[in-house]
């Protein structure tokens, strides 16, 4: 089973939320999801630059490090607490 990055999961969540017309605070929820997605994409890009390869790309002999799962953490903002998953690495 191919895993997908957390930022892709957040995109799907935002699309599902837009279809749900019963959301009480749709604007605030979309802002929180958007902020989570931006932070998540920045964290994924940082790991990609550090390792020198993108998600699911094999490493060469000269490349160091590896992806080792995700850890969930929170980020406190004015809109509330955002849960993000950052890439663990050694």
N, CA, C and O of each residue as an XYZ file, in Angstrom:
360
protein
N       0.839     -1.177      0.000
C       0.000      0.000      0.000
C       0.886      1.244      0.000
O       1.765      1.392      0.850
N       0.649      2.125     -0.951
C       1.443      3.334     -1.052
C       0.936      4.377     -0.063
O      -0.261      4.659     -0.002
N       1.838      4.933      0.694
C       1.470      5.959      1.662
C       1.450      7.314      0.973
O       2.178      7.541      0.007
N       0.615      8.204      1.473
C       0.561      9.538      0.911
C       1.022     10.540      1.959
O       0.821     10.326      3.154
N       1.646     11.644      1.514
C       2.112     12.655      2.468
C       0.940     13.298      3.210
O      -0.167     13.374      2.677
N       1.183     13.762      4.438
C       0.116     14.406      5.212
C      -0.498     15.624      4.519
O      -1.682     15.904      4.703
N       0.297     16.353      3.723
C      -0.256     17.524      3.034
C      -1.345     17.117      2.042
O      -2.316     17.850      1.852
N      -1.189     15.957      1.413
C      -2.206     15.459      0.489
C      -3.475     15.077      1.247
O      -4.584     15.310      0.768
N      -3.308     14.494      2.426
C      -4.462     14.158      3.255
C      -5.222     15.420      3.665
O      -6.451     15.416      3.717
N      -4.484     16.509      3.958
C      -5.129     17.762      4.337
C      -5.912     18.362      3.168
O      -6.969     18.959      3.375
N      -5.406     18.210      1.952
C      -6.118     18.692      0.773
C      -7.442     17.965      0.627
O      -8.468     18.587      0.349
N      -7.428     16.652      0.814
C      -8.659     15.863      0.735
C      -9.635     16.262      1.835
O     -10.843     16.315      1.602
N      -9.123     16.545      3.034
C      -9.966     16.967      4.149
C     -10.652     18.298      3.841
O     -11.840     18.461      4.122
N      -9.916     19.245      3.268
C     -10.495     20.544      2.923
C     -11.582     20.400      1.859
O     -12.621     21.056      1.938
N     -11.346     19.549      0.870
C     -12.341     19.324     -0.172
C     -13.611     18.694      0.405
O     -14.720     19.070      0.027
N     -13.447     17.749      1.306
C     -14.609     17.114      1.936
C     -15.376     18.113      2.797
O     -16.606     18.083      2.844
N     -14.655     18.988      3.470
C     -15.294     19.982      4.334
C     -16.101     20.983      3.509
O     -17.190     21.387      3.916
N     -15.572     21.384      2.352
C     -16.301     22.322      1.495
C     -17.621     21.730      1.005
O     -18.595     22.458      0.810
N     -17.653     20.415      0.806
C     -18.877     19.757      0.347
C     -19.910     19.653      1.460
O     -21.110     19.567      1.197
N     -19.440     19.661      2.708
C     -20.330     19.556      3.863
C     -20.928     20.928      4.159
O     -20.222     21.822      4.627
N     -22.203     21.102      3.896
C     -22.861     22.398      4.069
C     -23.299     22.650      5.505
O     -23.753     23.752      5.813
N     -23.178     21.668      6.393
C     -23.631     21.835      7.768
C     -22.544     22.337      8.711
O     -22.768     22.412      9.919
N     -21.373     22.680      8.184
C     -20.288     23.177      9.034
C     -20.687     24.522      9.638
O     -21.122     25.421      8.917
N     -20.544     24.661     10.939
C     -20.966     25.889     11.615
C     -19.974     27.028     11.389
O     -20.385     28.173     11.204
N     -18.694     26.734     11.401
C     -17.662     27.756     11.225
C     -16.773     27.362     10.059
O     -15.590     27.069     10.237
N     -17.352     27.355      8.858
C     -16.644     26.883      7.671
C     -15.399     27.710      7.378
O     -14.349     27.148      7.064
N     -15.493     29.025      7.474
C     -14.350     29.890      7.175
C     -13.194     29.629      8.133
O     -12.053     29.470      7.699
N     -13.476     29.585      9.416
C     -12.421     29.336     10.402
C     -11.782     27.969     10.229
O     -10.566     27.823     10.353
N     -12.604     26.974      9.943
C     -12.072     25.615      9.760
C     -11.209     25.540      8.507
O     -10.162     24.892      8.522
N     -11.626     26.189      7.422
C     -10.814     26.198      6.206
C      -9.493     26.939      6.423
O      -8.472     26.555      5.853
N      -9.503     27.993      7.236
C      -8.259     28.712      7.556
C      -7.318     27.808      8.338
O      -6.121     27.763      8.055
N      -7.853     27.089      9.320
C      -7.010     26.175     10.100
C      -6.430     25.066      9.221
O      -5.250     24.734      9.337
N      -7.254     24.496      8.347
C      -6.760     23.437      7.454
C      -5.723     24.002      6.490
O      -4.706     23.363      6.222
N      -5.983     25.206      5.969
C      -5.022     25.841      5.067
C      -3.685     26.104      5.748
O      -2.626     25.874      5.163
N      -3.739     26.586      6.982
C      -2.502     26.836      7.734
C      -1.754     25.536      7.999
O      -0.532     25.477      7.863
N      -2.496     24.489      8.379
C      -1.856     23.177      8.596
C      -1.188     22.684      7.329
O      -0.079     22.151      7.368
N      -1.871     22.864      6.194
C      -1.321     22.389      4.919
C      -0.040     23.139      4.562
O       0.929     22.526      4.113
N      -0.026     24.454      4.755
C       1.175     25.235      4.447
C       2.341     24.789      5.318
O       3.440     24.559      4.814
N       2.108     24.665      6.629
C       3.176     24.224      7.544
C       3.631     22.819      7.173
O       4.830     22.538      7.162
N       2.685     21.935      6.870
C       3.020     20.556      6.518
C       3.862     20.500      5.249
O       4.840     19.755      5.190
N       3.494     21.283      4.229
C       4.260     21.288      2.987
C       5.660     21.837      3.200
O       6.616     21.350      2.597
N       5.793     22.853      4.059
C       7.123     23.382      4.364
C       7.996     22.339      5.067
O       9.181     22.205      4.762
N       7.404     21.604      6.009
C       8.156     20.552      6.702
C       8.568     19.443      5.736
O       9.692     18.946      5.812
N       7.673     19.051      4.832
C       8.005     18.010      3.855
C       9.094     18.475      2.900
O       9.978     17.699      2.540
N       9.035     19.751      2.483
C      10.046     20.300      1.584
C      11.412     20.354      2.268
O      12.438     20.111      1.632
N      11.424     20.674      3.567
C      12.677     20.721      4.318
C      13.346     19.351      4.343
O      14.559     19.254      4.158
N      12.573     18.295      4.570
C      13.120     16.935      4.585
C      13.620     16.563      3.194
O      14.678     15.951      3.050
N      12.852     16.936      2.171
C      13.249     16.647      0.790
C      14.588     17.306      0.452
O      15.449     16.678     -0.166
N      14.767     18.558      0.851
C      16.024     19.257      0.592
C      17.172     18.666      1.407
O      18.294     18.562      0.912
N      16.900     18.283      2.645
C      17.933     17.704      3.491
C      18.437     16.375      2.928
O      19.640     16.115      2.908
N      17.499     15.535      2.468
C      17.869     14.220      1.952
C      18.325     14.261      0.497
O      19.014     13.348      0.043
N      17.956     15.296     -0.232
C      18.346     15.407     -1.629
C      17.500     14.554     -2.564
O      17.926     14.250     -3.678
N      16.327     14.171     -2.130
C      15.434     13.375     -2.971
C      13.996     13.572     -2.507
O      13.740     13.934     -1.358
N      13.071     13.328     -3.419
C      11.668     13.533     -3.088
C      11.059     12.275     -2.483
O      11.723     11.248     -2.336
N       9.801     12.379     -2.141
C       9.050     11.293     -1.532
C       9.062     10.077     -2.452
O       8.774     10.217     -3.641
N       9.382      8.905     -1.950
C       9.446      7.632     -2.675
C      10.543      7.555     -3.731
O      10.516      6.660     -4.576
N      11.494      8.462     -3.701
C      12.618      8.394     -4.631
C      13.753      7.634     -3.954
O      14.068      7.880     -2.789
N      14.359      6.714     -4.685
C      15.450      5.904     -4.128
C      16.709      6.737     -3.961
O      16.926      7.698     -4.699
N      17.539      6.370     -2.994
C      18.770      7.119     -2.786
C      19.933      6.483     -3.545
O      19.958      5.273     -3.771
N      20.886      7.312     -3.931
C      22.107      6.858     -4.573
C      23.141      6.532     -3.502
O      22.886      6.695     -2.309
N      24.289      6.080     -3.933
C      25.366      5.740     -2.990
C      25.835      6.967     -2.213
O      26.208      6.849     -1.045
N      25.822      8.139     -2.838
C      26.352      9.355     -2.218
C      25.355     10.067     -1.318
O      25.722     11.019     -0.631
N      24.103      9.627     -1.305
C      23.079     10.284     -0.490
C      23.048      9.679      0.910
O      23.235      8.475      1.086
N      22.809     10.529      1.892
C      22.779     10.088      3.286
C      21.402     10.343      3.885
O      20.654     11.196      3.409
N      21.081      9.600      4.925
C      19.834      9.782      5.650
C      18.691      9.010      5.034
O      18.794      8.491      3.923
N      17.593      8.943      5.777
C      16.414      8.236      5.306
C      15.178      8.771      6.023
O      15.272      9.408      7.072
N      14.034      8.499      5.437
C      12.767      8.871      6.067
C      12.411      7.761      7.048
O      12.577      6.579      6.747
N      11.928      8.143      8.209
C      11.669      7.149      9.242
C      10.357      7.445      9.952
O      10.330      7.635     11.168
N       9.270      7.482      9.187
C       7.963      7.702      9.792
C       7.697      9.150     10.145
O       8.497     10.032      9.833
N       6.575      9.394     10.793
C       6.160     10.741     11.183
C       5.873     10.786     12.668
O       5.455      9.793     13.264
N       6.098     11.942     13.256
C       5.686     12.197     14.633
C       4.681     13.337     14.596
O       4.884     14.330     13.897
N       3.611     13.195     15.340
C       2.604     14.247     15.387
C       2.937     15.212     16.519
O       3.237     14.802     17.640
N       2.879     16.481     16.204
C       3.119     17.542     17.170
C       2.073     18.624     16.961
O       1.326     18.584     15.983
N       2.012     19.583     17.862
C       1.059     20.675     17.710
C       1.794     22.003     17.613
O       2.930     22.158     18.064
N       1.093     22.953     17.005
C       1.601     24.303     16.835
C       0.496     25.239     17.304
O      -0.606     25.212     16.757
N       0.775     26.073     18.315
C      -0.241     26.982     18.846
C      -0.267     28.266     18.023
O       0.765     28.908     17.828
N      -1.461     28.637     17.540
C      -1.647     29.849     16.739
C      -2.819     30.647     17.297
O      -3.481     30.217     18.241
N      -3.069     31.815     16.706
C      -4.202     32.642     17.119
C      -5.533     31.961     16.782
O      -6.537     32.213     17.449
N      -5.551     31.113     15.769
C      -6.762     30.392     15.369
C      -6.966     29.114     16.176
O      -7.971     28.425     16.005
N      -6.028     28.801     17.041
C      -6.136     27.585     17.842
C      -4.933     26.685     17.627
O      -3.965     27.073     16.972
N      -4.994     25.510     18.166
C      -3.896     24.547     18.081
C      -3.985     23.776     16.768
O      -5.035     23.230     16.429
N      -2.867     23.737     16.027
C      -2.793     22.999     14.769
C      -1.961     21.746     14.977
O      -0.865     21.806     15.533
N      -2.479     20.616     14.532
C      -1.717     19.362     14.604
C      -0.977     19.169     13.288
O      -1.581     19.225     12.216
N       0.332     18.943     13.369
C       1.153     18.695     12.192
C       1.948     17.411     12.419
O       2.169     17.000     13.558
N       2.372     16.790     11.332
C       3.195     15.586     11.404
C       4.520     15.909     10.739
O       4.550     16.300      9.573
N       5.615     15.748     11.468
C       6.904     16.025     10.858
C       7.651     14.725     10.655
O       7.458     13.753     11.386
N       8.501     14.725      9.654
C       9.261     13.543      9.256
C      10.387     13.280     10.239
O      11.200     14.168     10.498
N      10.448     12.084     10.787
C      11.538     11.695     11.672
C      12.734     11.310     10.809
O      12.559     10.693      9.759
N      13.902     11.649     11.218
C      15.076     11.294     10.441
C      16.267     11.043     11.354
O      16.328     11.536     12.481
N      17.195     10.276     10.845
C      18.400      9.978     11.604
C      19.596     10.527     10.896
O      20.720     10.381     11.377
